[in-house]
Amino acid sequence: MPWPSHVTQQEGFLTLEHTPQIQLTGGDERVHHALTRFMRNLSARTGVPFDHHFSGAPEGPRFVIRCTGPGLHVQALAEDESYHLTVSQTGMELTAANPLGIMHGLETVLQLVEPSPQGWVLPDVLIDDTPRFAWRGLMIDVSRHFMPFEALERNIDGMAAVKLNVLHLHLSDDEGFRVETKRRPRLTELASDGLFYTQDQMRELIAYARDRGVRVVPEFDVPGHAVSWLVAYPKLASGPAPQGLVRSEQDKLRPPFDPTQEATYALLDAVFGEMEALFPDRYFHIGGDEVDGKYWDKDEAIQAWMRVHKIKDNHALQTYFTKRVEVIVHKHGKDMEGWDEILDGNLPKDSLIQSWRGAESLADAARMGYKTILSAGYYLDLMYPASQHYAVDPLSGKSAALSAEEKSHILGGEAAQWAEYVTPENLDNRLWPRLGAIAERLWSPESVTDVPSMYRRLAVLSRNLEYLGLEHQTSSSRMLGRIEGDDMPPELLETLARTVEPVKEYDREKTQKYDAERPLNHLVDAVSPESDQARWINELAQRAVHDPSARPELRKRFIQWRDNDAALEPYLATSMLRAPLAPLSQNLAALGALGLTALDAIESTHPVPPEQRKEQLAKVDESAAPHAELFLVVTPAVRVLIEAEPVNQ
């Protein structure tokens, strides 16, 4: 994962009894580093202590690696990322025009390694692989909850494993400004809470990412989402200046920049110039989303300025601002990127539009001649299942009707992880393994759409990512352990945890007041956004309607649910982390009882009376209600059984 462009499986396999002999031609230091990581990761994956030096063992298989070009000093969008891989019983050959292709090919080799009766092997295979889209990214919000350096590094490792190539860092927002600035130190001193990356750290992170084929694109969000800027420079606010960084939803004062002041552009020129020198990538993201125009409407000085300059409305004012900022960005040698609110036909055509509000703005931008990428449908913080993200294609919907030239403007897509409810502890859990499905959609051919296959391979990816140091599974287990404490059998909470998922979209905001300092340590924070076991049980129930062999396992699960609440209930009230789970536990017990009744009805010769069935379905609906910001996702299993007719009817 992602599935290659062309794969030809052949008979036979290559055994890995001894350390491979690596014969390298061409490339740059990134290829040498990638080979060192490859050998280290091969040892971690297999548990075999392979020699990490390139010489290998005399009896080891030959790994011939040819890189015909050195690649660019600053990784660029148009570089060739393709590779050709041949594995035979005598050895392996990997060729690419660029170090990026070599890195991608080595990740594929790691994914091919499997155990056999003869030991660890690689299947004989021919692979010609190239990405469908050049821009395959992940945005991480490090403003609302600061993410330490090591959390970003390990997730870059995960990105490289699935051939993602852009890390977009959302570095400023109402909650904080997260990069050291020496030209305007007030931003670092007053707008960061002391949580920021030094410039040396950022250079190290950029180098770390480049070494793994990942570009780093910075975002400094203006003119809205700008409270952190305006805490340091209050005179540049539209209307009243904010009194401090945003902490919670109660902090209602969130003005944008005043776009009519020349001092606004002087500040941006100083900071953006410094940041554009720090970040080598061609693209520089200026945000531009969700500007609250009421502040401009109420500011008499701004309104008077708009009348003098014949600017008719807030959209036109933002366009004026964006064009001024684009000149600043371009002056420092970059191309401007922004969220789709900045889209306007008068912007320079080298601007890049990131579509988050829907596929329509993606198609509009491409039709107008702008380069554009899709994020709508790839918002990981909405807690959608992998299959839902997998179904989103940058070239489907309105984009499908574009001309070939217009489609060429669609560069790819980017997953987004906003961090209102994400901390370093559960960041990995919120990204993985679902991000692998998005990576496949952006790399693999359009025809690769088999959802069951995707989930089977996603499970393998999930396990393999742990060998790289990702913590999506271990952190979840650690957080569950905190909730379980020392006083209860862990299987009681785990039975409940496997049947629930966090509420979707932005429903979590509706049940509590957001507070940036509120501990995120409850069950909703610990469980995965998608329950693998619930999906399996729901599929098993579909089968059980007509397949008697599926019913014993299902009956066993229903009994477990029915009986779990009585055993769990005494422990719930003794911890503030467990007490809110009582309604969920009770509803799971009710679902278990309903499921057993439904299985009995299916296997009987007597149909359930319509009124009784209606009552049962109403109870299922009641059980589906969210509690503790979680909801039971196994209700479809019980529903399908209740709605089924008896087998002998």
URUR-V822597 format. One record per backbone hydrogen bond with DSSP energy under -0.5 kcal/mol. NH is the residue of the N-H (numbers start at 1). CO is the residue of the C=O. Records with the same first field share a line. If there is no record, write none. Layout:
NH=CO / CO
//
This chain:
6=128
8=126
9=7
10=124
14=122
15=13
16=120
21=61
22=20 / 54
23=21 / 63
24=22
25=65
27=67
31=28
32=28
33=29
34=30
35=31
36=32
37=33
38=34
39=35
40=36
41=37
42=38
43=39
44=40
45=41
46=42
47=43
50=48
56=53
57=19
60=57
62=90
63=21
64=62 / 92
65=23 / 63
66=94
67=25
68=66 / 96
75=73
79=76
81=79
83=129
84=95
85=127
86=93
87=125
88=91
92=62
93=86
94=64
95=84
96=66
101=80 / 98
102=98
103=99
104=100
105=101
106=102
107=103
108=104
109=105
110=106
111=107
112=108 / 109
113=109 / 110
114=121
116=119
119=116
121=114
122=14
124=12
125=87
126=8
127=85
128=6
129=83 / 127
132=443
133=442
134=411
135=411
136=134
137=413
138=166
139=415
140=168
141=417
142=140 / 170
148=146
151=148
152=148
153=149
154=150
155=151
156=152
157=153
158=154
159=155
160=156
161=157
162=158 / 159
163=160
164=159
165=136
166=136
167=215
168=138 / 166
169=167 / 217
170=140 / 168
171=169 / 219
172=219
173=176
176=173
177=191
178=171 / 176
180=197
185=182
187=184
188=184
189=185
190=186
191=186 / 187
195=192
196=194
197=178
202=198
203=199
204=200
205=201
206=202
207=203
208=204
209=205
210=206
211=207
212=209
213=210
214=209
215=165
217=167 / 215
218=216
219=169
220=285
221=172
222=286
228=173
230=226
231=227
232=228
233=229
236=233
237=234
238=256
239=237
246=174
249=514
251=248
252=250
254=252
257=223
258=236
259=257
261=258
264=261
265=261
266=262
267=263
268=264
269=265
270=266
271=267
272=268
273=269
274=270
275=271
276=272
277=273
278=274
279=275
280=278
284=335
285=218
286=337
288=222 / 286
292=290
293=291
295=292
297=293
298=294
299=295 / 296
300=298
303=299
304=300
305=301
306=302
307=303
308=304
309=305
310=307
311=306
312=310
317=313
318=314
319=315
320=316
321=317
322=318
323=319
324=320
325=321
326=322
327=323
328=324
329=325
330=326
331=327
332=328 / 329
333=330
334=329
335=282
337=284
338=352
339=287
340=354
342=339
343=340
347=344
351=348
352=336
353=371
354=338
355=353 / 373
356=354
361=358
362=358
363=359
364=360
365=361
366=362
367=363
368=364
369=366
370=365
371=349 / 351
372=409
373=353
374=412
375=355
376=355
378=375
380=378 / 416
381=416
382=379
383=380
388=385
389=385
390=386
391=387
392=389
393=391
396=393
399=396
400=397
401=398
402=399
407=403
408=404
409=406
410=407
411=372 / 409
412=372
413=135
414=374
415=137
416=378
417=139
418=416
422=419
426=423
427=423
430=426
431=427
432=428
435=431
436=433
437=433 / 434
438=434
439=435
440=436
441=437
442=438
443=439
444=440
448=445
449=447
451=449
454=450
455=451
456=452
457=453
458=454
459=455
460=456
461=457
462=458
463=459
464=460
465=461
466=462 / 463
467=463 / 464
468=464 / 465
469=466
470=465
475=471
476=472
477=473
478=474
479=475
480=476
481=477
482=478
483=479
484=480
485=481
487=484
492=489
493=489
494=490
495=491
496=492
497=493
498=494
499=496
500=497
501=631
503=629
505=382
507=504
509=506
510=507
511=507 / 508
512=508
514=512
516=247
518=515
521=519
525=522
526=522
527=523
529=429
532=530
534=498
535=531
536=532
537=533
538=534
539=535
540=536
541=537
542=538
543=539
544=540
545=541
546=543
547=543
548=546
550=547
551=548
552=548
554=550
555=551
556=552
557=553
558=554
559=555
560=556
561=557
562=558
563=559
564=560
565=561
567=563
568=564
569=565
571=568
572=568 / 569
573=569
574=571
575=572
578=575
579=575
581=578
582=579
585=581
586=582
587=583
588=584
589=585
590=586
591=587
592=588
593=589
594=590
595=591
596=592
597=593
598=594
599=595
600=596
601=597
602=598
603=599
604=600 / 601
607=605
613=609
614=610
615=611
616=612
617=613
618=614
619=615
620=616
621=617
622=618
623=619
624=620 / 621
625=622
627=630
630=627
631=501
632=623
633=499
637=634
638=634
639=635
640=636
641=637
642=638
643=639
644=640 / 641
647=602
648=604
649=646
//
